[in-house]
Amino acid sequence: MAGASRRHNLIFPNLFGELHSRLKGSLCKPYGSDMRIHIPENTLFTYPDISIICNEIISSEPDVDSAILPTVLIEILSPSTKDYDRGGKFRLYRDIPSLKEFILIESESIGVEAFRINKQGNWELEEYRSAENILTIPTVNVELGLSEIYEGTKL
């Protein structure tokens, strides 16, 4: 997001750096907000804060610079976009057949909401509200302390 808050700009490199380090050598790679994601099922083109794509990037038919089929999407919430990220955008993201986890990171307080698709195909929520909590991203076999995500934010 252009013009993001100071905390957003601290959270992003903390999170992205840890993901990049922990996913090194795996088939899954994190990409920043310059990686455009296309959802052919509903025609949305969007720029999530972080996308994790496993295996090779598959390009969109109408735009070879856009990827389809992310495995995990992460949004760092801002006051101006958090309602859309939680609501309308999440509804559109649920059309992605490869999406297994959608993670929302608060930027004004310590808080993470991790939505995961279960074996029945339903989305389940797990919340993390303390710097002592460990965020699990089972789809890519990563665990991150919220203290690592929020380092330097003074939250």
C-alpha positions in Angstrom: 0.0 0.0 0.0 1.5 3.4 -1.0 1.8 5.8 1.9 1.6 3.1 4.6 2.1 3.9 8.2 5.5 3.6 10.0 4.3 0.5 11.8 3.2 -1.1 8.5 6.7 -0.3 7.2 8.3 -2.0 10.2 6.0 -5.1 10.2 6.4 -5.8 6.5 10.2 -6.3 6.5 10.1 -8.2 9.8 7.5 -10.6 8.4 8.8 -10.9 4.9 12.4 -11.3 6.1 11.5 -14.2 8.4 9.4 -15.9 5.8 12.1 -15.5 3.2 14.7 -17.0 5.6 12.5 -19.9 6.8 11.2 -20.8 3.3 14.7 -20.9 1.8 15.3 -24.2 0.0 11.6 -25.1 -0.1 9.2 -25.1 -3.1 7.4 -22.1 -1.6 8.6 -18.5 -1.9 7.3 -15.3 -0.4 6.6 -12.3 -2.7 6.0 -8.7 -1.7 3.3 -6.3 -2.7 4.8 -5.7 -6.2 3.6 -9.2 -7.1 0.2 -8.7 -8.6 -2.2 -11.6 -8.1 -5.0 -12.3 -10.6 -8.1 -14.2 -9.7 -9.6 -15.4 -13.0 -12.7 -16.8 -11.2 -13.9 -13.3 -10.3 -11.5 -11.1 -12.5 -9.9 -9.3 -9.5 -6.3 -8.1 -9.9 -4.8 -7.2 -6.5 -1.6 -6.6 -4.7 -1.5 -8.4 -1.4 1.2 -7.3 1.1 2.7 -10.8 0.9 1.9 -13.8 -1.3 3.4 -17.2 -0.8 3.4 -19.2 -4.0 4.5 -22.8 -4.0 6.1 -24.5 -7.0 6.5 -22.4 -10.2 4.7 -19.2 -10.7 1.9 -19.6 -13.1 1.1 -16.4 -15.1 -2.3 -15.1 -15.7 -3.6 -15.4 -19.3 -4.5 -11.8 -19.8 -1.3 -10.5 -18.1 1.9 -12.5 -17.9 3.2 -10.2 -15.2 0.4 -11.3 -12.8 0.5 -14.6 -10.9 -2.4 -16.9 -10.2 -2.7 -19.7 -7.6 -1.1 -18.4 -4.4 -1.0 -20.7 -1.4 -1.0 -18.1 1.4 -2.0 -14.5 1.3 -1.1 -12.0 4.0 -2.4 -8.5 4.5 -1.1 -6.0 7.0 -4.1 -4.0 8.1 -4.4 -0.2 8.0 -7.3 1.7 9.5 -8.4 2.8 6.0 -8.5 -0.7 4.4 -9.0 -3.2 7.2 -12.8 -3.5 6.7 -12.4 -4.2 3.0 -9.5 -6.7 3.7 -11.6 -8.6 6.2 -14.8 -8.5 4.2 -15.0 -7.9 0.4 -11.4 -8.8 -0.4 -11.5 -12.0 1.6 -14.7 -13.0 -0.2 -12.9 -12.5 -3.5 -9.8 -14.3 -2.2 -11.9 -17.4 -1.3 -12.4 -18.0 -5.1 -8.7 -18.9 -5.4 -8.7 -22.7 -5.7 -5.1 -23.0 -4.4 -5.5 -20.7 -1.4 -5.1 -22.5 1.9 -4.4 -19.6 4.4 -5.3 -16.0 4.6 -3.6 -14.0 7.4 -4.4 -10.5 8.6 -1.8 -8.7 10.6 -3.0 -5.7 12.8 -0.7 -2.6 12.6 -2.3 -0.5 15.3 -2.2 -3.2 18.0 -0.8 -6.7 18.5 -3.1 -9.0 16.7 -3.2 -11.7 14.0 -6.1 -13.4 12.4 -5.3 -16.6 10.5 -8.0 -18.1 8.4 -7.3 -21.6 7.2 -9.4 -23.9 5.0 -10.3 -27.2 6.8 -10.8 -30.7 5.4 -14.5 -29.9 4.8 -13.6 -26.9 2.7 -14.7 -24.4 5.4 -12.6 -21.4 6.6 -11.7 -21.5 10.2 -10.2 -18.6 12.2 -7.4 -18.8 14.8 -6.5 -15.5 16.6 -3.3 -14.5 18.2 -3.3 -11.5 20.6 -0.1 -11.5 22.5 3.6 -10.9 21.7 4.3 -14.3 23.3 2.1 -16.1 20.8 3.5 -18.2 18.0 1.8 -17.8 14.6 1.7 -21.1 12.8 1.4 -21.3 9.0 1.0 -25.0 8.6 0.6 -25.0 4.9 4.2 -24.0 4.5 5.5 -25.4 7.8 6.5 -22.1 9.3 6.1 -20.8 12.9 6.8 -17.1 13.7 6.7 -15.4 17.1 4.5 -12.3 17.2 7.4 -10.7 18.9 9.4 -11.1 15.7 6.6 -9.7 13.5 6.1 -6.7 15.8 9.8 -6.0 16.6 10.6 -2.3 16.7 6.9 -1.2 16.5 6.7 -0.2 20.2 3.4 -2.2 20.5 
